Amino acid sequence: MPADPDLRTMDTELFRFGVVTLVGRPNVGKSSIMNGLIGNKVSITSRKPQTTRHRIQGICSTDEYQIVFVDTPGIHESTGVAMSKILNRTARSSLIEVDLILMVIDARRWTSGDARVLVDAESTEASIWLIMNKVDLLIKPELVLPKIDQIRRHNEFAEIVPLSAKTGDNVDHLMNLVAGAMPEGPSGFPVQQITDCSNEFIAAEFIREQIFRLVGDEIPYETAVDIHNFSERQDGLVIIKADIWCENKRQRSILIGDDGNRLKTIGAKARDQIQRYLGKKVYLEQWIKVKKGWADDRRMLSKVGYSRWG
């Protein structure tokens, strides 16, 4: 059978391929860094911790290399709820059989949560680099070097890279370092592929992103999105029908908002993101549904995708 023309099969001495996992406690900016590294938005972001709930692969391909970056949920102290256990297991399983671990922290402080993540990372054989994100938020930029010296007391990281995912400062430098550290070998994915996630999954994530951004602190953590219809008409219009699950009727009312305005805003902003990602016009229909205790119901978790990696 002839080789897939979309795969890089050139002399392995001239091409590099590797898998890199980003780990860290919640809300340190792993998703923003991955999106910046691959130059595309495939992982959703918000200012709220625990926005990422799945293992998401972003793929960066050039003529010299192909790198698969793996974004993970933030490793946290488990609450005992089924979904919490799945998120931690998903993050830890992503440390297995990778070429490099990028451990992301908030440059302003080292916490006990960072120490827990480091213990998990050190249990593997992969090289560990420390990524100090949010350097743009340091009151005094000259504090970066003293902070690096302090952090080295915890581990002799192979590399320590300060950067800002928000401003893009030093992200290209990190990309160059990572590319140089990858082993030689042929690519694993077609060159045009930027993620292993389905379009349905990405659409559900963009809806969930807007819930995180537009609704108060409590409700986003008690909602999930299920795409039950994703189709394309002959004229190219993509039809998406989504169920948004929440815990109770009070949450349902908040998600809908006065005269349905909040739900309309969630839909409009999510639709814009989906259209940008697909490059096609989208018709998005959303329904709010209530199921108490869904986050501790394994059958329900499977329905909304949380057994995908767990």
C-alpha angles and dihedrals in degrees: 000000000000118000119263104265090213093062122085104242099161123131106307089223087069099041135059130202129180148148121239125188124204113209135171144123118293120293100014093120105260094144094048091050093050092048089051094049095052095037094232136087109243099136120062123234140198138155090256119093121245094030090139111070101164140052104258125188121211117190126209116191130184134156089269104041150000118215126187111208116198117208114200140190113266112270106241143161104285119244092205092247113130094243092050090054091048092051093052092044090049092052095047094046088056090067092068121102098355129138097223140011120213107199108200123205137170104260091220096068147006112224140187086255089060089050090054091051091049091054090056092046093049090055089072131071095234123111112259122218122187117226113198103202129188096038086150087071095057109113090217116031090201088070091075096087095047089049090052089053090051093049093051087069088072097049139347092242114200088230134007114199122184114202147144118237088190097057096026091236111160094355092116089050090054090049091054092049092049093048091053091051096054120106121247116263146107123290123269100209138042109274094242094054114103100177142012091227122107122243089247091056093048091050091052090049093052090053091048090049091059091049088055092048101042105035130066127271100274107044102057090063091053097050135083134182126225121188106209097171129033117162141143125227123220090257089059098254111142114221116206125180116187137184117210110204123205138169105249147359093265090060090046090056092049092049091050094045129190109335088350092292098135093051090047090053092048089050096046095050093043091049091053091053093046092049090050091050096045097035088225139100113267135203108201124193120185133191127187115222131183127222118158114222095012092145090062095043110094093198090054091045089054090050092055094043106262094125088058092102102003 
